[in-house]
Every structure is written in C-alpha cells, then in structure tokens.
Amino acid sequence: MMNEFDIIVIGSGLGGLETAVMLSKEGFNVCVVEKNRQVGGCLQSYVRHGYKLDTGMHYIGSLGSGQVLHQCFSYFGIMDRLRLKKLDEEAFDRIHYAGGVYDYAMGEEAFIETLSRQFPAESGNLRRYVARLSEVGHSISVDNFKKGYVSNPGALSYFGMSASGVIDSLIADERLRNVLAANSVLYGGVYDKSTFYEHAMISYSYMEGAYRCIDGSMHIATSLVDEIRKNGGTVRCDSEVERIMVDGDRVTGVQLRGGERIGAKHVISNMHPQLTLELLDKNKVIKKAFHTRIRSLENSYGLFTMYLLMKPGACPYVNRNEYIHERESVWYVRHDGPIDCCLISMQPMSDDERFANVISVITPMYIDELSEWSDTLPERRGEAYKAFKERKIAELLALMKRHGFDWSDKVEYIYSNSPLSYRDYTGTIDGSAYGILKDYHSPMTCLLSPRTKLQNLYFTGQNINVHGALGVTLTSVITCAEFLGMDYLAKKIGNY
Ligand SMILES: Cc1cc2nc3c(=O)[nH]c(=O)nc-3n(C[C@H](O)[C@H](O)[C@H](O)COP(=O)(O)OP(=O)(O)OC[C@H]3O[C@@H](n4cnc5c(N)ncnc54)[C@H](O)[C@@H]3O)c2cc1C
C-alpha cells in the first residue's frame, strides 16, 4: 500500500483539527478522517426543530488579545473569523448556593473585590487563592511560548495537588470554599480526586477572558477545516476508522468501515486511547501492561444536557452562566435522589442578540444510571429511555424553578442528550464528558505521552493532557512538537 499521506489524523474533534492545521501549515500532507457526517466532535452544532444546538462548548477562556488561546487561534489562522461574545465582566458566572448568590468577576482584582464584599473576613485568603490560580495560569503564557515552551516544567507539580485540598487550605469559610469550587462540573470535579492544576487552569482562563460563541461553536471547527484545506490538507467525513494497520514496530495506515485502506507515514489518533488500542492490529510492540493500564484508568463522569428551545423573542438573553447547587457540598457525588445541581448557559445568536433562542442546562451523570440501555443505539433506545429522560428533564426544571428560573411559558421545545448520546456520537468511553480523569493521587498514571511504543503512532486530544478548549489546544501543540520540535513550534506560535 502506498503512503498516500504523510499523516492521517483519526477524528476531527478540536484536538484532531488543531493538530492537522499546524502540521499542514508546516508542509505535511495531512488527511483527517472523521466517523460522523460532520466534523467537530464536541464542537459540533446540530439542528433540531430549526434551532442550532451545541454539543459541548458553552464558554471558552483565555481568548482575549494577548492571551494564550487567542495567540494559538491567530497562528492557526482562524481568530479573525470567530464570532465571539465576551461574557459580563462583573459576573461571567453566578453561583446560587445555600440561599446566597455569588458572582465571579473577570480580572484578578475584580474577582477578589467582588467576593470580598460578601466575605470580608476572607479578603486576604481570596487574594492568596487567586495568587495560586495565577501561578498556574501564568505557567501557560504567550511569554513562555516565546521562550520555546508551552508551560513551565514546575506546573506539573500542580497535578499532584488536590483541588479541594488547596481550596480548603487557603479558605477558612466553608461557604466560600463551596462557592469557589462551584464550577467543578467544568472538569468533572470529584472532591478527593480532582487536581488543582485543572481547577486553576480552567478558573484562571475564564477569569482572564471568558467568551461564548455566537451562533454556536461549530464555526470553530469549520474554520479549522477551511485552513487545513487551504494548507493542502484533506478532511473526510463519514470515514470511520475500524482498523489501524501495523507492520512490525510501525503503523502503515488505517482501514475505514467499508474496507477502504489509506496509507500514511504517521497516524495521530484523536480518539480515546482505549479505542485506539482496540483498533490496532495485533502487535508485539504495545504490551499487554499498557492496554491494562489504559483500561484501568477512570474516565470523568458524563453530562446530561437539556436544551430549552425558546419561542422567538420571548426570553431576554443573559450574558453570564448560572450555577445552581442545592447540596451542602458542591462536589458531585453519585446519589439516587433528584437532580440537585446544574449549569445554565444561553447561546447568543447573531439574528437578535437581545434574546436567547437556546438555553443549555447541564448536570453530571454517570453512565451506570443508563445501564439498562447500554446496548442500544441512538433513536432506538425505546420508551423506557424516553421516560427516563422526561423524568430527568422534570427534575431539572423543578430545580431551576426553585431558584427563580422558570421559563415554562416561553419554551417551544425541549430536547436532551445523555452520556449515551456522547458515547455513540463522539466515541467517548462511558459517555465521559472529559475523558480520562486526572487524579492527583497518581498524576503520572493519568497523563499520557503523545508518543506510543509504535514508532509512528501518536495521540492527541483531551485524554492525553487536559480537556476543554484551552487544554486540548495545548495538547495539540505538544503532539505537533513531536514532529516539529517544541522550541521551534512554541516560538513560532508565541511570536506570530
Ligand atoms: C457537554 C459538554 C460541555 C462542555 N463544555 C465545555 C466548555 O464550556 N468549555 C470548554 O472549554 N470545554 C467544554 N467541554 C469539553 C470540550 O468540549 C472537550 O474537551 C473537547 O472538545 C474535546 O476535544 P477532542 O478533540 O479531544 O475530542 P472530541 O471532540 O471527542 O473528538 C473526537 C473525535 O473523534 C471522532 N472519532 C471517534 N472514533 C472514531 C473513529 N473510529 N474513526 C474516525 N473518527 C472517530 C469522533 O467522532 C470525534 O469527532 C465540554 C464537553 C462536554 C461533553
């Protein structure tokens, strides 16, 4: 089989597309193969009843001028084309907790001052907390890129620290501890597992610049595809990889569903590593112990997403996110009771920015809750599944109503997704929202190298390092550095 391409990228999620954009820009002949009919993975927007719904990108941090994601997106060639709305600076997130309402403001000083008004005795502690976030935030900076690296080597130590542990050690007030951890759904937060790195990286990136995509996040994916094609690359949809071919200690290409084979000098997988390993031809290079290690890693919980499709012009657009928590501890734990926490986010639309036409509401859900339907396929899960989703929708609506969010007379349709939908559409193990869970007890086990023992097979995407728009982008740079050298690539992005 001929090497048709220098590099095949399996999967067109943010990680796959960014990797392909950088490598095609640097002269590699790249082909992205995506199993779904459209590109984007979690960036996809899709239409129901004429409304555009986002799969999974409610807001994105570090997108202000001079900030890391802005710099990377500029280098990729897409920044100018993105349609973004900066969230309210005085309150980009609002936390509803234990009868109180608390705002996260943008900017370090504003964040401290805003919360200090309600927790005056904690003002000094808040300053120390923000200083810790800032240490992690600044470990990933455009200045570091200019020096030839993505993040300070010292930043790794924050993966070995507990998010809840650091918050609890810095903050004396129990209520404020919970207010600060209230966004932990953004990283599948678990009280005694989540790393301070993820908490700080994500919280800081929003604190410095939080944005929503106008008209959905899909245009990030399509802009990346345009760039790949402009650079001479190929992007193919409806092209599910069902086999990765191996010869000795090298991969030789992929076989698609239907039998077509595509040869390449290198293969980069944007799929979950467990799925990647399952598709590899039998070989002696990747040892059983590695398979066992990957299979034994826990994945983050999934999310149940409810979309409220609003009557035109009925619901004023609110430019911030609302987090509701009814339990004493905001850290999610499995329980049998009704839903008691959620994140509410409105999608801005260019047609009329005064009104929201879609409101997304997410809440954690482990796939075990759906075990009855684990062998079913989308749209064919049966009546009991529909009833389950109806029940969850009713619980979410009741929770929101208890906190003053009652839009019942303004909703035209309600649509929902469960972790099973994510499992079947984006191929994430157990319907996990963010892939491999990063556990501070064993950070080096959960963080994977983009390299594999097969000389020319690599990983990219959220499972390798950190998830989310920023985490996946940094991972893409780390993967591409395997081809281009970190010093060269980081400086090129930093000085762009
Ligand atoms: C509900 C939800 C809300 C979120 N909200 C935010 C947010 O507000 N902000 C933020 O920054 N992040 C958010 N995230 C996280 C963010 O969306 C992800 O971390 C990121 O998009 C993952 O990108 P990825 O490229 O690693 O993976 P994916 O987007 O999962 O891409 C993997 C791709 O591989 C393809 N694939 C799988 N198997 C095959 C195969 N055999 N052959 C070919 N292709 C295959 C899939 O179809 C998919 O396109 C959210 C996630 C979810 C689920």
The ligand as a MOL file (V3000), in Angstrom:
LIG
                    3D

  0  0  0     0  0            999 V3000
M  V30 BEGIN CTAB
M  V30 COUNTS 53 58 0 0 0
M  V30 BEGIN ATOM
M  V30 1 C -21.4900 18.7080 27.3920 0
M  V30 2 C -20.0940 19.2390 27.3540 0
M  V30 3 C -19.8640 20.5600 27.6600 0
M  V30 4 C -18.5680 21.0830 27.5830 0
M  V30 5 N -18.3810 22.4200 27.8350 0
M  V30 6 C -17.1610 22.9680 27.6500 0
M  V30 7 C -16.9660 24.3560 27.8000 0
M  V30 8 O -17.9090 25.1120 28.1140 0
M  V30 9 N -15.7240 24.8640 27.5770 0
M  V30 10 C -14.6560 24.0810 27.2300 0
M  V30 11 O -13.5510 24.5980 27.0320 0
M  V30 12 N -14.8290 22.7290 27.1030 0
M  V30 13 C -16.0350 22.1710 27.3010 0
M  V30 14 N -16.2080 20.8160 27.1430 0
M  V30 15 C -15.0360 19.9860 26.8470 0
M  V30 16 C -14.6320 20.0880 25.3850 0
M  V30 17 O -15.7710 20.0800 24.5670 0
M  V30 18 C -13.7500 18.8870 25.0420 0
M  V30 19 O -12.7030 18.7590 25.9830 0
M  V30 20 C -13.1080 18.9890 23.6660 0
M  V30 21 O -13.9800 19.4860 22.6950 0
M  V30 22 C -12.6080 17.5820 23.2860 0
M  V30 23 O -11.9650 17.6200 22.0410 0
M  V30 24 P -11.2270 16.3210 21.4940 0
M  V30 25 O -10.7210 16.6800 20.1470 0
M  V30 26 O -10.2520 15.8330 22.4740 0
M  V30 27 O -12.3450 15.1800 21.4340 0
M  V30 28 P -13.7190 15.0190 20.6470 0
M  V30 29 O -14.3740 16.3260 20.4080 0
M  V30 30 O -14.4800 13.9850 21.3990 0
M  V30 31 O -13.2830 14.4250 19.2400 0
M  V30 32 C -13.0340 13.0810 18.9710 0
M  V30 33 C -13.4150 12.8490 17.5170 0
M  V30 34 O -13.0150 11.5350 17.1150 0
M  V30 35 C -14.0330 11.0080 16.2930 0
M  V30 36 N -13.8990 9.5500 16.2510 0
M  V30 37 C -14.0780 8.6760 17.2760 0
M  V30 38 N -13.8870 7.4190 16.8540 0
M  V30 39 C -13.5710 7.4970 15.5290 0
M  V30 40 C -13.2550 6.5290 14.5410 0
M  V30 41 N -13.2390 5.2250 14.8090 0
M  V30 42 N -12.9730 6.9580 13.2820 0
M  V30 43 C -12.9740 8.2880 12.9790 0
M  V30 44 N -13.2940 9.2390 13.8850 0
M  V30 45 C -13.5710 8.8450 15.1460 0
M  V30 46 C -15.3120 11.4800 16.9790 0
M  V30 47 O -16.4380 11.3840 16.1470 0
M  V30 48 C -14.9180 12.9290 17.2890 0
M  V30 49 O -15.2010 13.7930 16.2210 0
M  V30 50 C -17.4830 20.2600 27.2290 0
M  V30 51 C -17.7100 18.8970 26.9540 0
M  V30 52 C -18.9980 18.3900 27.0010 0
M  V30 53 C -19.2190 16.9320 26.6690 0
M  V30 END ATOM
M  V30 BEGIN BOND
M  V30 1 1 1 2
M  V30 2 1 2 3
M  V30 3 2 2 52
M  V30 4 2 3 4
M  V30 5 1 4 5
M  V30 6 1 4 50
M  V30 7 2 5 6
M  V30 8 1 6 7
M  V30 9 1 6 13
M  V30 10 2 7 8
M  V30 11 1 7 9
M  V30 12 1 9 10
M  V30 13 2 10 11
M  V30 14 1 10 12
M  V30 15 2 12 13
M  V30 16 1 13 14
M  V30 17 1 14 15
M  V30 18 1 14 50
M  V30 19 1 15 16
M  V30 20 1 16 17
M  V30 21 1 16 18
M  V30 22 1 18 19
M  V30 23 1 18 20
M  V30 24 1 20 21
M  V30 25 1 20 22
M  V30 26 1 22 23
M  V30 27 1 23 24
M  V30 28 2 24 25
M  V30 29 1 24 26
M  V30 30 1 24 27
M  V30 31 1 27 28
M  V30 32 2 28 29
M  V30 33 1 28 30
M  V30 34 1 28 31
M  V30 35 1 31 32
M  V30 36 1 32 33
M  V30 37 1 33 34
M  V30 38 1 33 48
M  V30 39 1 34 35
M  V30 40 1 35 36
M  V30 41 1 35 46
M  V30 42 1 36 37
M  V30 43 1 36 45
M  V30 44 2 37 38
M  V30 45 1 38 39
M  V30 46 1 39 40
M  V30 47 2 39 45
M  V30 48 1 40 41
M  V30 49 2 40 42
M  V30 50 1 42 43
M  V30 51 2 43 44
M  V30 52 1 44 45
M  V30 53 1 46 47
M  V30 54 1 46 48
M  V30 55 1 48 49
M  V30 56 2 50 51
M  V30 57 1 51 52
M  V30 58 1 52 53
M  V30 END BOND
M  V30 END CTAB
M  END
